[in-house]
Amino acid sequence: MYTALTIAGSDSSGGAGIQADLKTMIMNGVFGMSAITALTAQNTTGVTGILNATPEFLKQEIDAVFTDIRPDAVKIGMVSEADLIHVIVERLTFYKAENIVVDPVMVATSGAKLLADDAIDTLKKELLPIAKVITPNVPETEVLVGHPVRSAQDMECAGQEIYETYGCAVLCKGGHHLNDANDLLVGPDGKHWFMGQRINNPNTHGTGCTLSSAIASNLAKGFGLEESVRRAKDYISGALAAMLDLGKGSGPMNHAFDLKGRFTEEAGA
């Protein structure tokens, strides 16, 4: 069985972060492992508290995984402090990790800020250059390039700028009222648009975590980057189309929409 490691924060309500990553990985056919960068107290309405792991403990988590079950891919999500980013880069470089997918989480769906200002520079200088692909949304893309992104042409220019600056492929995600569900991949094979179907579902908590984890899962299984993105987008479309409705705010998707078996049966079925 192929394996993947997620290095990210925990979401106590289960819709994003480590919890979304592990659900996505098992549903995409890989064995998921985790190194937790932070505990968050959060639900569908917002984040009320963050408790970061220490750099030394995060190092121990990553070492424990790589020295026993080597991951075929690594997804990196919420990392809010520069010292933690240093540890991740140092350890992944040491182990020569492959298929690194970075979701540069800066702001939660609820609007809560998840990345310290001084950590942004560290993310740019150290983490992005070791990634195979990064998956910023529109606001995150704007932070990375330092100027507004307001059109499809802006996305193409920004994607090319990120690829040339950091040497990693970039999947510039639409949404935020720009190109809706259309995403742009820029990398060594040029530019490729993925036209998505707009699904009218207000419950989008954890979409970024889910997409990046699905991409990592498919890379782990040996699919090329373009096909991994296509499969990941199909998976997230299915999870959104299931129209799960939980919580009082922006709720989670149904990661298990395609799971059918006797162990999923309900009482009285």
Disulfide bonds with the S-S distance in Angstrom:
none
